[in-house]
Each structure stands twice: as C-alpha cells, then as structure tokens.
C-alpha cells in the first residue's frame, strides 16, 4: 500500500495510490488527517483498527499537490550517521568527522544516532533554501527512512521488524561547516527546509527495507548508488539500539544513513548551489525531487 499526504480542494488529505500510481483516493480518516497526515493512519493501525475505505472519488495524481507524508512529525527524527562502510571511510577522510581521532576508527563500533527537528521537513517539489550568509557548505544525503508502527521499549532485534509500519524517502540535507564546528550534529542538520521527505509512504507489505536500492542524482549526475544490504547496522539493530532506553511510538521516523557519494567526498567538494536539483530514488517507494535556491 502506497499512501500519500496531499492537497486537493484547499484541504490536506491522506489517500491511497492506485496500483498504477496514476490516481489517488482519500481515505476516511476524518479531520485528523488534515492535521497530521499519514500519522493518522499509522495511529489507527497501531490501535488494531483496519485501514479505512475511501471517503471520496479518486483523482489524478498529477492534479494534486503532494505534501510530506508526515508534514510535521510528532517529534524529532532519529537519524544514523556513518552507516554504510564506503561512506564512513569517505566522511572520515573529509576532515569533518570529529568522531575519528586515529586511524582504524572510521567504522563506528556502535550506531551513531543524532536527530533533526520536525520543522525542517518539506515535501517533494518544495525548495531547499540555501542559508546565505550562514553556510556555503550545503550537502545532500539520500536515505531510506523507517516508520515505526507499534510502540515499544527494549525491542530485541529479532522482534524489531514487527514494530515497523513502513518506509519513506528522506534527503538529510546538511551544513557541513556547522556539523564540524559544533561537533554535535543537530544544528547543521536542522536548518529550515533541510529534510525533504516523500513522495509518499509505503507499508511493510509493499517493501522490505532491508534489501532495496538507494540512488541520488544532482542535476542528472548519479552521485550515490547502493543497497541497504550494505548497511553497517541493519534496521533491526538500529531499532534495538534506539529503543534500549527510549520508547518508540507509532509514527517515529528513523533515517538509516546515507551511502558514499555525498558532496563532501569529492575533491574539491561538490556542495549544493542555487539552481541545483536533487533527485533521490529508492526502489519500491519512488522519487523525491527538490530544487535548491
């Protein structure tokens, strides 16, 4: 099931895409869908209730304006740093990795968890705004994001996938100079518009996020191309790690890390600039594309 948050008739809806992806029909989720997007559906399913039927006719997907599936997540997104082997080595060699103090520390022994504030989320098609006068080292990071569907704490890796509702795509846009300057990554990761998300969410019946392909193009140039099979810490391990002391709730989002090929990995770095277009595609989900201005 592919589920999108979208605007139609001046109202935000949550709808189910047709099998061919050409149409979308609103789900009968009530007024809450207009407030929280796909969160309304995830909460309903978490409560043990079935996916509701439609509340109106299908319309052409091309006729609606897509919003982020979670326009304002319920709390900060959990994010994972350095979670592909090649990217960990790439980032360690960039000079911006404060976690590496000596050779041999490029691959982290435990997941590196940070967060992005909910207010930085934007939809596919929305503009990533360059923070002029603040940072000129803006980078892209294509990532698969896991959507939690069942509350839990101290979740074991063997049961972790039972807590997954589904997946979406995020671009973990980053101010590299701020990331290096402040050591902790929250600020450089959370500037306004720094979390494109979408184009929609898919449930776990639609996709196994443990084995899918992640790609990113900048202005048509393929920069990133990897499989989630290459994660250093797989999805069950990430859920086990985060939930060890933090209760996970339905609608929590975990961005699982980015492959090699980010801008900081080139010599000289290929930072984003005004006029660029970033396209992120994950097999089984779809395409997230955003202009930069």
C-alpha positions as CSV (number, residue, x, y, z in Angstrom):
1,X,0.0,0.0,0.0
2,X,1.3,3.4,-1.0
3,X,-0.2,6.3,1.0
4,X,0.3,10.0,0.2
5,X,-0.4,13.2,2.0
6,X,-1.7,15.8,-0.5
7,X,-3.7,19.0,-1.1
8,X,-6.9,18.9,-3.0
9,X,-9.7,21.4,-3.0
10,X,-7.9,23.6,-0.4
11,X,-7.8,20.7,2.1
12,X,-5.0,18.3,3.1
13,X,-5.9,14.7,2.7
14,X,-4.3,11.3,3.1
15,X,-5.0,8.9,0.3
16,X,-4.2,5.6,-1.2
17,X,-2.5,5.4,-4.6
18,X,-3.9,3.2,-7.3
19,X,-1.9,0.2,-8.4
20,X,-0.6,2.1,-11.5
21,X,0.2,5.2,-9.5
22,X,-1.9,7.4,-11.6
23,X,-4.7,8.2,-9.2
24,X,-5.2,8.8,-5.5
25,X,-8.4,8.3,-3.4
26,X,-8.9,9.9,0.0
27,X,-9.0,7.6,3.0
28,X,-11.8,8.0,5.5
29,X,-9.6,9.2,8.4
30,X,-11.6,12.2,9.5
31,X,-10.3,15.7,10.2
32,X,-7.2,14.5,11.9
33,X,-5.7,13.5,8.6
34,X,-5.7,17.2,7.6
35,X,-3.6,18.0,10.7
36,X,-1.1,15.2,10.9
37,X,-1.0,13.4,7.5
38,X,-0.1,9.7,7.4
39,X,0.4,9.8,11.2
40,X,-3.4,9.5,11.4
41,X,-3.3,6.2,9.5
42,X,-0.4,4.8,11.5
43,X,-2.1,5.5,14.8
44,X,-5.3,3.8,13.6
45,X,-3.4,0.7,12.6
46,X,-1.4,0.7,15.8
47,X,-4.8,0.7,17.7
48,X,-5.7,-2.5,15.9
49,X,-8.2,-1.0,13.6
50,X,-8.3,-1.8,9.9
51,X,-7.3,0.5,7.1
52,X,-10.4,2.5,6.3
53,X,-12.1,2.7,3.0
54,X,-12.2,5.8,0.8
55,X,-14.2,8.9,1.5
56,X,-14.4,10.3,-2.0
57,X,-13.7,9.6,-5.6
58,X,-10.2,9.1,-6.9
59,X,-8.5,12.0,-8.7
60,X,-5.5,12.1,-11.0
61,X,-2.2,12.2,-9.0
62,X,-1.0,14.8,-11.5
63,X,-3.9,17.1,-10.4
64,X,-3.0,17.2,-6.6
65,X,-0.1,18.8,-4.7
66,X,1.9,16.3,-2.7
67,X,2.8,17.2,0.9
68,X,5.4,15.4,3.0
69,X,3.8,12.2,4.3
70,X,4.4,13.5,7.8
71,X,4.2,17.2,7.4
72,X,5.2,17.8,11.0
73,X,6.5,14.6,12.6
74,X,5.4,14.1,16.2
75,X,8.9,14.6,17.5
76,X,12.5,14.8,16.2
77,X,13.5,12.4,13.5
78,X,16.1,9.8,14.7
79,X,19.0,9.7,12.2
80,X,22.0,7.5,11.8
81,X,25.5,8.7,10.9
82,X,28.1,6.8,9.0
83,X,26.1,3.6,8.4
84,X,27.5,2.5,5.0
85,X,31.1,1.2,5.0
86,X,32.2,3.3,2.0
87,X,30.6,6.5,3.3
88,X,32.1,6.0,6.7
89,X,35.6,5.9,5.1
90,X,34.6,8.8,2.8
91,X,33.5,11.0,5.7
92,X,36.4,10.1,7.9
93,X,38.7,11.4,5.1
94,X,36.9,14.6,4.7
95,X,38.2,16.4,7.7
96,X,34.7,17.0,9.1
97,X,34.4,13.8,11.2
98,X,35.0,14.7,14.8
99,X,34.4,11.1,15.9
100,X,37.6,9.8,14.4
101,X,40.7,10.6,16.4
102,X,43.1,8.0,15.0
103,X,43.4,5.5,12.0
104,X,41.1,2.5,12.4
105,X,38.2,4.4,13.9
106,X,36.5,5.1,10.5
107,X,33.9,2.3,11.0
108,X,31.9,3.0,14.2
109,X,31.6,0.2,16.7
110,X,28.1,1.3,17.6
111,X,25.4,3.2,15.8
112,X,25.9,7.0,15.8
113,X,22.4,8.5,16.5
114,X,21.5,12.1,16.1
115,X,18.3,14.0,15.3
116,X,16.7,16.5,13.0
117,X,13.9,18.8,14.3
118,X,10.4,18.2,12.8
119,X,10.1,21.8,11.5
120,X,12.8,21.2,8.8
121,X,10.6,18.7,6.9
122,X,9.4,19.7,3.4
123,X,7.6,17.9,0.6
124,X,8.9,16.6,-2.7
125,X,8.9,19.6,-5.2
126,X,9.5,22.1,-2.4
127,X,12.6,24.3,-2.4
128,X,15.6,23.6,-0.3
129,X,16.7,27.1,0.8
130,X,20.3,27.9,0.9
131,X,21.1,29.7,4.2
132,X,23.0,32.6,2.6
133,X,25.4,34.3,5.0
134,X,25.2,31.3,7.4
135,X,26.7,28.4,5.5
136,X,28.1,27.8,2.0
137,X,28.9,24.1,2.6
138,X,25.4,22.5,2.0
139,X,25.4,18.8,1.2
140,X,22.8,16.1,0.3
141,X,22.3,12.7,1.8
142,X,19.9,10.2,0.2
143,X,18.4,7.9,2.9
144,X,15.8,5.2,3.5
145,X,13.6,6.2,6.4
146,X,11.8,3.6,8.6
147,X,8.4,4.4,10.0
148,X,7.6,2.8,13.4
149,X,4.1,1.3,13.7
150,X,4.0,-0.2,17.2
151,X,5.0,1.3,20.5
152,X,7.9,-0.5,22.2
153,X,10.9,-0.2,24.5
154,X,13.8,-2.7,24.8
155,X,12.8,-4.2,21.5
156,X,15.0,-7.0,20.5
157,X,16.5,-7.2,17.0
158,X,14.6,-10.5,16.4
159,X,11.3,-8.7,17.0
160,X,12.2,-5.3,15.6
161,X,10.5,-5.7,12.2
162,X,7.2,-6.4,14.0
163,X,7.4,-2.7,15.0
164,X,7.9,-1.4,11.5
165,X,4.8,0.1,9.8
166,X,6.6,1.1,6.6
167,X,9.1,3.4,4.9
168,X,9.6,6.7,3.1
169,X,12.5,8.6,1.5
170,X,14.4,11.5,3.1
171,X,17.2,13.7,2.0
172,X,19.3,14.5,5.1
173,X,20.5,17.9,3.9
174,X,23.5,19.1,6.0
175,X,25.5,22.2,6.6
176,X,28.9,20.6,6.7
177,X,30.8,23.5,8.3
178,X,28.2,23.7,11.1
179,X,28.4,19.9,11.6
180,X,32.2,20.2,12.0
181,X,32.2,23.4,14.0
182,X,29.7,22.3,16.7
183,X,30.7,18.6,16.9
184,X,27.1,17.6,17.8
185,X,25.2,17.4,14.6
186,X,21.7,18.8,15.5
187,X,22.2,22.3,14.3
188,X,23.9,21.6,11.0
189,X,21.2,19.0,10.2
190,X,18.2,21.0,11.2
191,X,18.2,24.3,9.2
192,X,14.8,25.2,7.7
193,X,13.9,23.0,4.7
194,X,16.8,20.6,5.4
195,X,14.6,17.4,5.4
196,X,12.8,16.8,2.2
197,X,10.6,13.8,2.7
198,X,8.3,11.7,0.4
199,X,6.9,11.5,-2.2
200,X,4.7,9.2,-0.1
201,X,5.0,6.4,2.4
202,X,4.7,2.6,1.8
203,X,3.8,0.0,4.3
204,X,5.9,-3.1,5.1
205,X,3.8,-5.3,2.8
206,X,5.0,-3.2,-0.1
207,X,8.7,-3.2,0.6
208,X,11.4,-4.9,2.6
209,X,13.7,-2.0,3.5
210,X,16.5,-4.4,4.4
211,X,17.1,-5.1,0.7
212,X,16.4,-2.2,-1.6
213,X,18.4,0.3,-3.7
214,X,19.2,3.9,-2.8
215,X,20.3,6.4,-5.5
216,X,20.8,10.1,-5.7
217,X,21.3,12.4,-8.7
218,X,22.4,16.1,-8.6
219,X,21.5,17.9,-11.9
220,X,21.2,14.5,-13.6
221,X,24.6,13.3,-12.4
222,X,24.4,10.0,-10.5
223,X,26.2,10.6,-7.2
224,X,25.0,7.8,-4.8
225,X,24.1,4.2,-5.6
226,X,24.0,1.5,-3.0
227,X,21.8,-1.2,-1.5
228,X,20.5,-1.2,2.1
229,X,22.1,-4.7,2.3
230,X,25.3,-2.7,2.7
231,X,24.3,-1.0,6.0
232,X,26.8,-1.4,8.8
233,X,24.0,-1.6,11.3
234,X,20.8,-3.1,9.8
235,X,17.3,-1.9,10.6
236,X,16.7,-4.4,13.4
237,X,19.9,-3.4,15.1
238,X,19.0,0.3,14.8
239,X,15.6,-0.3,16.4
240,X,17.1,-2.4,19.2
241,X,19.7,0.3,19.9
242,X,17.4,3.3,20.0
243,X,14.6,1.5,21.9
244,X,17.0,0.2,24.6
245,X,16.3,3.3,26.7
246,X,13.9,5.3,24.6
247,X,10.3,4.3,24.0
248,X,9.5,4.3,20.3
249,X,6.0,5.4,19.3
250,X,3.9,4.9,16.2
251,X,4.9,7.5,13.6
252,X,8.5,7.8,14.9
253,X,10.9,8.0,11.9
254,X,14.4,6.6,11.7
255,X,16.6,7.7,8.8
256,X,19.0,4.9,8.3
257,X,22.1,6.6,6.9
258,X,23.5,7.6,3.5
259,X,25.8,5.8,1.1
260,X,29.1,7.1,-0.3
261,X,28.9,9.8,-2.9
262,X,27.9,12.9,-0.9
263,X,29.4,16.2,-1.9
264,X,32.0,16.3,0.8
265,X,33.5,13.1,-0.6
266,X,34.7,14.8,-3.8
267,X,37.9,16.8,-4.3
268,X,37.1,19.6,-4.3
269,X,33.7,19.1,-2.5
270,X,30.6,19.3,-4.7
271,X,28.4,21.3,-2.4
272,X,24.9,22.2,-3.5
273,X,24.3,25.6,-5.0
274,X,21.3,27.7,-6.1
275,X,19.8,26.3,-9.2
276,X,20.6,22.7,-8.5
277,X,18.1,19.9,-8.4
278,X,18.5,16.8,-6.2
279,X,16.7,13.6,-7.1
280,X,16.6,10.7,-4.6
281,X,15.0,7.4,-5.7
282,X,14.5,4.3,-3.6
283,X,13.3,1.1,-5.3
284,X,9.9,0.1,-4.1
285,X,9.0,3.6,-2.9
286,X,9.5,6.3,-5.5
287,X,11.3,9.6,-6.3
288,X,11.9,12.6,-4.0
289,X,13.0,15.6,-6.1
290,X,13.7,19.1,-4.8
291,X,15.1,22.3,-6.3
292,X,17.7,24.3,-4.5
293,X,17.5,28.1,-4.2
